Amino acid sequence: MSEQIFGIHGAALELRSKRMGVLASNIANAATPGYKARDIDFAAALNARLSAGNDGRNSGADDMAHMVYKVPTMASLDGNTVELGREQVAFAENAMAYSATLSFVQGKVNMLTRALKGE
């Protein structure tokens, strides 16, 4: 039902939230020796969710199937693959996209609220 109302935005919002957690984890572990930076392939995860549809086959665990390890431009001597500047940019971009998606969802909720009130 919610997919009919919110379309792609509901799934996108959930995936953006998960990606934000992964990127925040990378930033938090920027100084941890041996830590391997990861990311969610957003487009692949979203396509998988949309192709799964409403039949309930897809779950949050499927999103983890689209988790990838990042390849650093300059490898660190301690094995850490986090490049703090790139992670911060990716986090900021994802946060902006999350905010935009949230605005679309808020617009749909406002429209439904006005329709229910008969305005």
A tleap script that builds the chain and sets N, CA, C and O, in Angstrom:
source leaprc.protein.ff14SB
mol = sequence {
  NMET SER GLU GLN ILE PHE GLY ILE HIE GLY
  ALA ALA LEU GLU LEU ARG SER LYS ARG MET
  GLY VAL LEU ALA SER ASN ILE ALA ASN ALA
  ALA THR PRO GLY TYR LYS ALA ARG ASP ILE
  ASP PHE ALA ALA ALA LEU ASN ALA ARG LEU
  SER ALA GLY ASN ASP GLY ARG ASN SER GLY
  ALA ASP ASP MET ALA HIE MET VAL TYR LYS
  VAL PRO THR MET ALA SER LEU ASP GLY ASN
  THR VAL GLU LEU GLY ARG GLU GLN VAL ALA
  PHE ALA GLU ASN ALA MET ALA TYR SER ALA
  THR LEU SER PHE VAL GLN GLY LYS VAL ASN
  MET LEU THR ARG ALA LEU LYS GLY CGLU
}
set mol.1.N position { 0.823 -1.192 0.000 }
set mol.1.CA position { 0.000 0.000 0.000 }
set mol.1.C position { 0.866 1.253 0.000 }
set mol.1.O position { 0.621 2.183 -0.770 }
set mol.2.N position { 1.881 1.278 0.867 }
set mol.2.CA position { 2.698 2.480 0.944 }
set mol.2.C position { 3.486 2.690 -0.349 }
set mol.2.O position { 3.773 3.829 -0.717 }
set mol.3.N position { 3.841 1.593 -1.049 }
set mol.3.CA position { 4.565 1.747 -2.308 }
set mol.3.C position { 3.681 2.388 -3.370 }
set mol.3.O position { 4.177 3.093 -4.249 }
set mol.4.N position { 2.380 2.147 -3.293 }
set mol.4.CA position { 1.481 2.780 -4.242 }
set mol.4.C position { 1.364 4.275 -3.973 }
set mol.4.O position { 1.182 5.069 -4.895 }
set mol.5.N position { 1.469 4.643 -2.722 }
set mol.5.CA position { 1.328 6.055 -2.366 }
set mol.5.C position { 2.643 6.806 -2.559 }
set mol.5.O position { 2.676 7.870 -3.177 }
set mol.6.N position { 3.725 6.241 -2.025 }
set mol.6.CA position { 4.996 6.960 -2.018 }
set mol.6.C position { 5.902 6.606 -3.190 }
set mol.6.O position { 6.917 7.272 -3.398 }
set mol.7.N position { 5.566 5.584 -3.956 }
set mol.7.CA position { 6.369 5.193 -5.106 }
set mol.7.C position { 7.779 4.797 -4.701 }
set mol.7.O position { 7.984 4.071 -3.729 }
set mol.8.N position { 8.721 5.277 -5.446 }
set mol.8.CA position { 10.118 4.930 -5.245 }
set mol.8.C position { 10.687 5.581 -3.977 }
set mol.8.O position { 11.695 5.118 -3.444 }
set mol.9.N position { 10.062 6.623 -3.506 }
set mol.9.CA position { 10.638 7.425 -2.432 }
set mol.9.C position { 10.703 6.700 -1.088 }
set mol.9.O position { 11.624 6.946 -0.308 }
set mol.10.N position { 9.770 5.833 -0.805 }
set mol.10.CA position { 9.813 5.085 0.447 }
set mol.10.C position { 11.024 4.178 0.520 }
set mol.10.O position { 11.742 4.168 1.520 }
set mol.11.N position { 11.249 3.423 -0.531 }
set mol.11.CA position { 12.413 2.533 -0.569 }
set mol.11.C position { 13.710 3.332 -0.613 }
set mol.11.O position { 14.692 2.962 0.030 }
set mol.12.N position { 13.717 4.418 -1.364 }
set mol.12.CA position { 14.925 5.247 -1.457 }
set mol.12.C position { 15.279 5.856 -0.115 }
set mol.12.O position { 16.454 5.946 0.241 }
set mol.13.N position { 14.275 6.271 0.625 }
set mol.13.CA position { 14.529 6.872 1.935 }
set mol.13.C position { 15.156 5.862 2.886 }
set mol.13.O position { 16.090 6.184 3.620 }
set mol.14.N position { 14.637 4.644 2.866 }
set mol.14.CA position { 15.183 3.603 3.745 }
set mol.14.C position { 16.620 3.244 3.356 }
set mol.14.O position { 17.475 3.066 4.223 }
set mol.15.N position { 16.879 3.141 2.063 }
set mol.15.CA position { 18.239 2.821 1.615 }
set mol.15.C position { 19.208 3.954 1.909 }
set mol.15.O position { 20.350 3.706 2.297 }
set mol.16.N position { 18.773 5.181 1.732 }
set mol.16.CA position { 19.644 6.325 2.050 }
set mol.16.C position { 19.992 6.326 3.533 }
set mol.16.O position { 21.119 6.646 3.911 }
set mol.17.N position { 19.034 5.973 4.362 }
set mol.17.CA position { 19.281 5.916 5.800 }
set mol.17.C position { 20.333 4.847 6.124 }
set mol.17.O position { 21.243 5.091 6.916 }
set mol.18.N position { 20.207 3.683 5.519 }
set mol.18.CA position { 21.192 2.619 5.747 }
set mol.18.C position { 22.564 3.031 5.238 }
set mol.18.O position { 23.575 2.769 5.890 }
set mol.19.N position { 22.604 3.671 4.082 }
set mol.19.CA position { 23.887 4.109 3.518 }
set mol.19.C position { 24.528 5.155 4.418 }
set mol.19.O position { 25.747 5.170 4.585 }
set mol.20.N position { 23.715 6.024 4.997 }
set mol.20.CA position { 24.257 7.040 5.894 }
set mol.20.C position { 24.926 6.384 7.100 }
set mol.20.O position { 25.963 6.852 7.569 }
set mol.21.N position { 24.335 5.308 7.598 }
set mol.21.CA position { 24.936 4.583 8.712 }
set mol.21.C position { 26.266 3.949 8.337 }
set mol.21.O position { 27.208 3.959 9.129 }
set mol.22.N position { 26.343 3.403 7.143 }
set mol.22.CA position { 27.590 2.781 6.677 }
set mol.22.C position { 28.678 3.839 6.518 }
set mol.22.O position { 29.818 3.624 6.930 }
set mol.23.N position { 28.329 4.983 5.920 }
set mol.23.CA position { 29.316 6.047 5.723 }
set mol.23.C position { 29.756 6.643 7.052 }
set mol.23.O position { 30.926 6.988 7.220 }
set mol.24.N position { 28.827 6.768 7.999 }
set mol.24.CA position { 29.184 7.272 9.328 }
set mol.24.C position { 30.127 6.302 10.026 }
set mol.24.O position { 31.040 6.721 10.738 }
set mol.25.N position { 29.910 5.019 9.825 }
set mol.25.CA position { 30.809 4.018 10.398 }
set mol.25.C position { 32.206 4.138 9.800 }
set mol.25.O position { 33.203 4.001 10.509 }
set mol.26.N position { 32.276 4.391 8.511 }
set mol.26.CA position { 33.584 4.594 7.877 }
set mol.26.C position { 34.300 5.793 8.479 }
set mol.26.O position { 35.492 5.722 8.778 }
set mol.27.N position { 33.580 6.888 8.656 }
set mol.27.CA position { 34.183 8.105 9.209 }
set mol.27.C position { 34.635 7.849 10.647 }
set mol.27.O position { 35.715 8.282 11.048 }
set mol.28.N position { 33.820 7.158 11.409 }
set mol.28.CA position { 34.160 6.886 12.808 }
set mol.28.C position { 35.396 6.000 12.929 }
set mol.28.O position { 36.110 6.070 13.930 }
set mol.29.N position { 35.656 5.171 11.925 }
set mol.29.CA position { 36.791 4.254 11.974 }
set mol.29.C position { 37.955 4.713 11.100 }
set mol.29.O position { 38.768 3.895 10.669 }
set mol.30.N position { 38.040 6.008 10.838 }
set mol.30.CA position { 39.102 6.538 9.979 }
set mol.30.C position { 40.491 6.289 10.555 }
set mol.30.O position { 41.468 6.238 9.808 }
set mol.31.N position { 40.590 6.137 11.851 }
set mol.31.CA position { 41.900 5.931 12.484 }
set mol.31.C position { 42.077 4.516 13.011 }
set mol.31.O position { 43.037 4.247 13.733 }
set mol.32.N position { 41.180 3.614 12.669 }
set mol.32.CA position { 41.267 2.240 13.152 }
set mol.32.C position { 42.158 1.421 12.212 }
set mol.32.O position { 41.824 1.267 11.037 }
set mol.33.N position { 43.271 0.899 12.699 }
set mol.33.CA position { 44.150 0.115 11.820 }
set mol.33.C position { 43.432 -1.115 11.246 }
set mol.33.O position { 42.759 -1.855 11.964 }
set mol.34.N position { 43.594 -1.307 9.951 }
set mol.34.CA position { 43.031 -2.481 9.299 }
set mol.34.C position { 41.576 -2.368 8.914 }
set mol.34.O position { 41.034 -3.295 8.313 }
set mol.35.N position { 40.920 -1.270 9.236 }
set mol.35.CA position { 39.500 -1.125 8.914 }
set mol.35.C position { 39.317 -0.986 7.405 }
set mol.35.O position { 40.049 -0.239 6.755 }
set mol.36.N position { 38.364 -1.687 6.859 }
set mol.36.CA position { 38.068 -1.648 5.427 }
set mol.36.C position { 36.786 -0.844 5.197 }
set mol.36.O position { 35.713 -1.216 5.674 }
set mol.37.N position { 36.913 0.264 4.459 }
set mol.37.CA position { 35.761 1.120 4.163 }
set mol.37.C position { 34.776 0.384 3.263 }
set mol.37.O position { 35.165 -0.312 2.325 }
set mol.38.N position { 33.491 0.555 3.569 }
set mol.38.CA position { 32.439 -0.085 2.788 }
set mol.38.C position { 31.429 0.956 2.323 }
set mol.38.O position { 31.440 2.101 2.776 }
set mol.39.N position { 30.563 0.540 1.418 }
set mol.39.CA position { 29.492 1.407 0.939 }
set mol.39.C position { 28.395 0.517 0.378 }
set mol.39.O position { 28.627 -0.651 0.065 }
set mol.40.N position { 27.227 1.066 0.257 }
set mol.40.CA position { 26.115 0.352 -0.373 }
set mol.40.C position { 25.998 0.848 -1.801 }
set mol.40.O position { 25.942 2.055 -2.036 }
set mol.41.N position { 25.958 -0.076 -2.763 }
set mol.41.CA position { 25.707 0.294 -4.155 }
set mol.41.C position { 24.226 0.668 -4.242 }
set mol.41.O position { 23.355 -0.179 -4.439 }
set mol.42.N position { 23.978 1.971 -4.087 }
set mol.42.CA position { 22.604 2.459 -3.946 }
set mol.42.C position { 21.731 2.094 -5.138 }
set mol.42.O position { 20.608 1.622 -4.963 }
set mol.43.N position { 22.231 2.305 -6.335 }
set mol.43.CA position { 21.424 2.040 -7.539 }
set mol.43.C position { 21.056 0.558 -7.633 }
set mol.43.O position { 19.915 0.217 -7.946 }
set mol.44.N position { 22.018 -0.312 -7.364 }
set mol.44.CA position { 21.735 -1.749 -7.448 }
set mol.44.C position { 20.754 -2.179 -6.365 }
set mol.44.O position { 19.848 -2.973 -6.618 }
set mol.45.N position { 20.940 -1.651 -5.154 }
set mol.45.CA position { 20.037 -2.016 -4.056 }
set mol.45.C position { 18.626 -1.510 -4.316 }
set mol.45.O position { 17.649 -2.205 -4.037 }
set mol.46.N position { 18.521 -0.298 -4.851 }
set mol.46.CA position { 17.192 0.251 -5.143 }
set mol.46.C position { 16.523 -0.520 -6.277 }
set mol.46.O position { 15.327 -0.802 -6.211 }
set mol.47.N position { 17.275 -0.857 -7.304 }
set mol.47.CA position { 16.710 -1.650 -8.402 }
set mol.47.C position { 16.242 -3.011 -7.912 }
set mol.47.O position { 15.198 -3.502 -8.342 }
set mol.48.N position { 17.006 -3.623 -7.015 }
set mol.48.CA position { 16.605 -4.925 -6.471 }
set mol.48.C position { 15.311 -4.808 -5.680 }
set mol.48.O position { 14.430 -5.661 -5.781 }
set mol.49.N position { 15.208 -3.751 -4.900 }
set mol.49.CA position { 13.974 -3.539 -4.129 }
set mol.49.C position { 12.779 -3.311 -5.029 }
set mol.49.O position { 11.701 -3.858 -4.794 }
set mol.50.N position { 12.970 -2.501 -6.060 }
set mol.50.CA position { 11.852 -2.184 -6.936 }
set mol.50.C position { 11.442 -3.393 -7.760 }
set mol.50.O position { 10.258 -3.573 -8.045 }
set mol.51.N position { 12.401 -4.220 -8.145 }
set mol.51.CA position { 12.054 -5.408 -8.921 }
set mol.51.C position { 11.394 -6.468 -8.052 }
set mol.51.O position { 10.633 -7.295 -8.554 }
set mol.52.N position { 11.680 -6.451 -6.751 }
set mol.52.CA position { 11.040 -7.405 -5.839 }
set mol.52.C position { 9.566 -7.078 -5.672 }
set mol.52.O position { 8.740 -7.975 -5.501 }
set mol.53.N position { 9.232 -5.782 -5.721 }
set mol.53.CA position { 7.830 -5.375 -5.655 }
set mol.53.C position { 7.192 -5.631 -4.320 }
set mol.53.O position { 7.844 -5.564 -3.278 }
set mol.54.N position { 5.921 -5.923 -4.356 }
set mol.54.CA position { 5.119 -6.066 -3.147 }
set mol.54.C position { 4.987 -7.494 -2.651 }
set mol.54.O position { 4.252 -7.744 -1.695 }
set mol.55.N position { 5.671 -8.427 -3.270 }
set mol.55.CA position { 5.450 -9.816 -2.883 }
set mol.55.C position { 6.174 -10.218 -1.601 }
set mol.55.O position { 6.067 -11.366 -1.170 }
set mol.56.N position { 6.892 -9.314 -0.999 }
set mol.56.CA position { 7.518 -9.601 0.292 }
set mol.56.C position { 8.803 -10.383 0.195 }
set mol.56.O position { 9.335 -10.803 1.223 }
set mol.57.N position { 9.329 -10.596 -0.999 }
set mol.57.CA position { 10.578 -11.347 -1.134 }
set mol.57.C position { 11.765 -10.551 -0.626 }
set mol.57.O position { 12.730 -11.127 -0.124 }
set mol.58.N position { 11.705 -9.277 -0.747 }
set mol.58.CA position { 12.853 -8.452 -0.388 }
set mol.58.C position { 12.773 -8.039 1.074 }
set mol.58.O position { 11.702 -7.732 1.598 }
set mol.59.N position { 13.910 -8.041 1.703 }
set mol.59.CA position { 13.973 -7.594 3.089 }
set mol.59.C position { 15.194 -6.708 3.238 }
set mol.59.O position { 15.953 -6.519 2.287 }
set mol.60.N position { 15.378 -6.179 4.401 }
set mol.60.CA position { 16.536 -5.343 4.652 }
set mol.60.C position { 17.832 -6.102 4.491 }
set mol.60.O position { 18.858 -5.505 4.165 }
set mol.61.N position { 17.810 -7.411 4.713 }
set mol.61.CA position { 19.019 -8.220 4.569 }
set mol.61.C position { 19.505 -8.232 3.128 }
set mol.61.O position { 20.706 -8.345 2.884 }
set mol.62.N position { 18.587 -8.117 2.168 }
set mol.62.CA position { 18.981 -8.087 0.765 }
set mol.62.C position { 19.799 -6.850 0.439 }
set mol.62.O position { 20.626 -6.871 -0.473 }
set mol.63.N position { 19.573 -5.777 1.176 }
set mol.63.CA position { 20.341 -4.559 0.938 }
set mol.63.C position { 21.815 -4.797 1.233 }
set mol.63.O position { 22.679 -4.206 0.587 }
set mol.64.N position { 22.105 -5.646 2.189 }
set mol.64.CA position { 23.485 -5.930 2.540 }
set mol.64.C position { 24.195 -6.720 1.435 }
set mol.64.O position { 25.425 -6.757 1.391 }
set mol.65.N position { 23.426 -7.347 0.547 }
set mol.65.CA position { 24.028 -8.049 -0.583 }
set mol.65.C position { 24.670 -7.063 -1.549 }
set mol.65.O position { 25.507 -7.448 -2.366 }
set mol.66.N position { 24.285 -5.801 -1.460 }
set mol.66.CA position { 24.824 -4.774 -2.348 }
set mol.66.C position { 25.896 -3.936 -1.652 }
set mol.66.O position { 26.240 -2.843 -2.102 }
set mol.67.N position { 26.415 -4.467 -0.552 }
set mol.67.CA position { 27.500 -3.796 0.165 }
set mol.67.C position { 28.806 -4.080 -0.566 }
set mol.67.O position { 29.094 -5.226 -0.913 }
set mol.68.N position { 29.583 -3.050 -0.793 }
set mol.68.CA position { 30.854 -3.206 -1.499 }
set mol.68.C position { 31.974 -2.600 -0.657 }
set mol.68.O position { 31.752 -1.666 0.114 }
set mol.69.N position { 33.165 -3.140 -0.814 }
set mol.69.CA position { 34.342 -2.559 -0.181 }
set mol.69.C position { 34.914 -1.518 -1.126 }
set mol.69.O position { 34.995 -1.728 -2.336 }
set mol.70.N position { 35.308 -0.393 -0.549 }
set mol.70.CA position { 35.867 0.684 -1.366 }
set mol.70.C position { 37.338 0.408 -1.641 }
set mol.70.O position { 38.056 -0.137 -0.802 }
set mol.71.N position { 37.766 0.795 -2.830 }
set mol.71.CA position { 39.174 0.676 -3.206 }
set mol.71.C position { 39.806 2.052 -3.004 }
set mol.71.O position { 39.391 3.013 -3.651 }
set mol.72.N position { 40.799 2.169 -2.124 }
set mol.72.CA position { 41.378 3.489 -1.842 }
set mol.72.C position { 42.273 3.973 -2.973 }
set mol.72.O position { 42.871 3.181 -3.702 }
set mol.73.N position { 42.348 5.288 -3.099 }
set mol.73.CA position { 43.251 5.894 -4.066 }
set mol.73.C position { 44.691 5.739 -3.597 }
set mol.73.O position { 45.581 5.397 -4.376 }
set mol.74.N position { 44.908 6.000 -2.293 }
set mol.74.CA position { 46.222 5.811 -1.679 }
set mol.74.C position { 46.057 4.905 -0.476 }
set mol.74.O position { 45.403 5.275 0.499 }
set mol.75.N position { 46.629 3.752 -0.537 }
set mol.75.CA position { 46.485 2.810 0.568 }
set mol.75.C position { 47.274 3.281 1.787 }
set mol.75.O position { 48.362 3.840 1.654 }
set mol.76.N position { 46.717 3.052 2.967 }
set mol.76.CA position { 47.376 3.411 4.212 }
set mol.76.C position { 48.321 2.281 4.628 }
set mol.76.O position { 48.095 1.119 4.291 }
set mol.77.N position { 49.371 2.627 5.356 }
set mol.77.CA position { 50.338 1.610 5.773 }
set mol.77.C position { 49.748 0.637 6.790 }
set mol.77.O position { 50.180 -0.513 6.868 }
set mol.78.N position { 48.761 1.089 7.573 }
set mol.78.CA position { 48.174 0.213 8.586 }
set mol.78.C position { 47.006 -0.625 8.049 }
set mol.78.O position { 46.360 -1.340 8.815 }
set mol.79.N position { 46.733 -0.543 6.747 }
set mol.79.CA position { 45.682 -1.363 6.154 }
set mol.79.C position { 44.305 -0.723 6.169 }
set mol.79.O position { 43.348 -1.306 5.659 }
set mol.80.N position { 44.188 0.472 6.750 }
set mol.80.CA position { 42.913 1.176 6.779 }
set mol.80.C position { 42.643 1.744 5.386 }
set mol.80.O position { 43.523 2.369 4.794 }
set mol.81.N position { 41.439 1.533 4.861 }
set mol.81.CA position { 41.111 2.007 3.514 }
set mol.81.C position { 40.188 3.219 3.523 }
set mol.81.O position { 39.680 3.612 2.473 }
set mol.82.N position { 39.962 3.817 4.688 }
set mol.82.CA position { 39.092 4.994 4.774 }
set mol.82.C position { 39.869 6.227 4.316 }
set mol.82.O position { 40.954 6.510 4.824 }
set mol.83.N position { 39.312 6.949 3.363 }
set mol.83.CA position { 39.853 8.245 2.947 }
set mol.83.C position { 38.854 9.277 3.453 }
set mol.83.O position { 37.780 9.469 2.882 }
set mol.84.N position { 39.240 9.931 4.539 }
set mol.84.CA position { 38.302 10.761 5.294 }
set mol.84.C position { 37.614 11.819 4.436 }
set mol.84.O position { 36.402 12.004 4.547 }
set mol.85.N position { 38.353 12.507 3.595 }
set mol.85.CA position { 37.754 13.546 2.754 }
set mol.85.C position { 36.684 13.000 1.824 }
set mol.85.O position { 35.610 13.585 1.683 }
set mol.86.N position { 36.986 11.876 1.191 }
set mol.86.CA position { 36.008 11.264 0.279 }
set mol.86.C position { 34.779 10.777 1.036 }
set mol.86.O position { 33.655 10.879 0.544 }
set mol.87.N position { 35.001 10.247 2.239 }
set mol.87.CA position { 33.869 9.769 3.046 }
set mol.87.C position { 32.972 10.932 3.457 }
set mol.87.O position { 31.746 10.816 3.443 }
set mol.88.N position { 33.586 12.040 3.820 }
set mol.88.CA position { 32.800 13.207 4.234 }
set mol.88.C position { 31.992 13.756 3.069 }
set mol.88.O position { 30.843 14.158 3.253 }
set mol.89.N position { 32.568 13.781 1.879 }
set mol.89.CA position { 31.834 14.247 0.699 }
set mol.89.C position { 30.675 13.288 0.389 }
set mol.89.O position { 29.558 13.724 0.111 }
set mol.90.N position { 30.951 11.992 0.441 }
set mol.90.CA position { 29.897 11.001 0.166 }
set mol.90.C position { 28.781 11.107 1.198 }
set mol.90.O position { 27.602 10.986 0.863 }
set mol.91.N position { 29.160 11.335 2.462 }
set mol.91.CA position { 28.154 11.486 3.517 }
set mol.91.C position { 27.295 12.721 3.270 }
set mol.91.O position { 26.072 12.666 3.406 }
set mol.92.N position { 27.931 13.839 2.906 }
set mol.92.CA position { 27.191 15.082 2.653 }
set mol.92.C position { 26.247 14.924 1.453 }
set mol.92.O position { 25.100 15.369 1.500 }
set mol.93.N position { 26.734 14.287 0.380 }
set mol.93.CA position { 25.884 14.068 -0.789 }
set mol.93.C position { 24.697 13.186 -0.443 }
set mol.93.O position { 23.571 13.453 -0.863 }
set mol.94.N position { 24.951 12.140 0.321 }
set mol.94.CA position { 23.873 11.239 0.705 }
set mol.94.C position { 22.871 11.949 1.622 }
set mol.94.O position { 21.665 11.725 1.521 }
set mol.95.N position { 23.370 12.797 2.507 }
set mol.95.CA position { 22.482 13.539 3.409 }
set mol.95.C position { 21.590 14.491 2.617 }
set mol.95.O position { 20.412 14.645 2.940 }
set mol.96.N position { 22.139 15.129 1.584 }
set mol.96.CA position { 21.328 16.024 0.757 }
set mol.96.C position { 20.266 15.232 -0.005 }
set mol.96.O position { 19.118 15.664 -0.103 }
set mol.97.N position { 20.645 14.089 -0.536 }
set mol.97.CA position { 19.684 13.255 -1.263 }
set mol.97.C position { 18.604 12.735 -0.314 }
set mol.97.O position { 17.433 12.643 -0.683 }
set mol.98.N position { 19.009 12.398 0.906 }
set mol.98.CA position { 18.040 11.951 1.918 }
set mol.98.C position { 17.038 13.060 2.205 }
set mol.98.O position { 15.833 12.820 2.282 }
set mol.99.N position { 17.546 14.271 2.361 }
set mol.99.CA position { 16.686 15.414 2.651 }
set mol.99.C position { 15.714 15.684 1.502 }
set mol.99.O position { 14.541 15.980 1.734 }
set mol.100.N position { 16.201 15.580 0.270 }
set mol.100.CA position { 15.338 15.797 -0.899 }
set mol.100.C position { 14.249 14.729 -0.963 }
set mol.100.O position { 13.086 15.037 -1.224 }
set mol.101.N position { 14.627 13.477 -0.727 }
set mol.101.CA position { 13.639 12.393 -0.749 }
set mol.101.C position { 12.614 12.578 0.354 }
set mol.101.O position { 11.421 12.347 0.156 }
set mol.102.N position { 13.090 12.997 1.516 }
set mol.102.CA position { 12.178 13.248 2.634 }
set mol.102.C position { 11.193 14.366 2.291 }
set mol.102.O position { 10.036 14.317 2.707 }
set mol.103.N position { 11.638 15.365 1.542 }
set mol.103.CA position { 10.748 16.456 1.121 }
set mol.103.C position { 9.650 15.933 0.190 }
set mol.103.O position { 8.496 16.350 0.287 }
set mol.104.N position { 10.021 15.011 -0.715 }
set mol.104.CA position { 9.001 14.415 -1.591 }
set mol.104.C position { 7.967 13.650 -0.776 }
set mol.104.O position { 6.765 13.771 -1.015 }
set mol.105.N position { 8.440 12.863 0.187 }
set mol.105.CA position { 7.517 12.077 1.022 }
set mol.105.C position { 6.630 13.022 1.833 }
set mol.105.O position { 5.429 12.789 1.968 }
set mol.106.N position { 7.221 14.083 2.367 }
set mol.106.CA position { 6.442 15.047 3.145 }
set mol.106.C position { 5.374 15.703 2.280 }
set mol.106.O position { 4.257 15.937 2.741 }
set mol.107.N position { 5.710 15.998 1.028 }
set mol.107.CA position { 4.741 16.567 0.105 }
set mol.107.C position { 3.573 15.626 -0.147 }
set mol.107.O position { 2.422 16.057 -0.216 }
set mol.108.N position { 3.876 14.337 -0.284 }
set mol.108.CA position { 2.799 13.346 -0.483 }
set mol.108.C position { 1.913 13.261 0.753 }
set mol.108.O position { 0.690 13.182 0.638 }
set mol.109.N position { 2.525 13.277 1.930 }
set mol.109.CA position { 1.748 13.201 3.175 }
set mol.109.C position { 0.868 14.434 3.305 }
set mol.109.O position { -0.295 14.326 3.695 }
set mol.110.N position { 1.407 15.597 2.986 }
set mol.110.CA position { 0.608 16.825 3.055 }
set mol.110.C position { -0.569 16.780 2.090 }
set mol.110.O position { -1.672 17.217 2.418 }
set mol.111.N position { -0.318 16.239 0.876 }
set mol.111.CA position { -1.384 16.130 -0.112 }
set mol.111.C position { -2.479 15.182 0.378 }
set mol.111.O position { -3.667 15.474 0.238 }
set mol.112.N position { -2.079 14.049 0.952 }
set mol.112.CA position { -3.066 13.103 1.467 }
set mol.112.C position { -3.849 13.700 2.631 }
set mol.112.O position { -5.055 13.485 2.750 }
set mol.113.N position { -3.167 14.444 3.480 }
set mol.113.CA position { -3.835 15.082 4.607 }
set mol.113.C position { -4.884 16.080 4.131 }
set mol.113.O position { -5.995 16.126 4.659 }
set mol.114.N position { -4.520 16.882 3.122 }
set mol.114.CA position { -5.481 17.848 2.578 }
set mol.114.C position { -6.655 17.138 1.919 }
set mol.114.O position { -7.794 17.595 2.012 }
set mol.115.N position { -6.377 16.018 1.253 }
set mol.115.CA position { -7.464 15.277 0.596 }
set mol.115.C position { -8.412 14.686 1.631 }
set mol.115.O position { -9.628 14.691 1.437 }
set mol.116.N position { -7.862 14.179 2.728 }
set mol.116.CA position { -8.722 13.608 3.774 }
set mol.116.C position { -9.558 14.670 4.463 }
set mol.116.O position { -10.686 14.413 4.885 }
set mol.117.N position { -8.992 15.871 4.572 }
set mol.117.CA position { -9.736 16.967 5.193 }
set mol.117.C position { -10.746 17.584 4.234 }
set mol.117.O position { -11.618 18.347 4.650 }
set mol.118.N position { -10.631 17.255 2.953 }
set mol.118.CA position { -11.552 17.796 1.961 }
set mol.118.C position { -11.223 19.212 1.541 }
set mol.118.O position { -12.106 19.955 1.114 }
set mol.119.N position { -9.989 19.586 1.654 }
set mol.119.CA position { -9.571 20.951 1.281 }
set mol.119.C position { -9.339 21.066 -0.203 }
set mol.119.O position { -8.984 22.139 -0.691 }
savepdb mol mol.pdb
quit
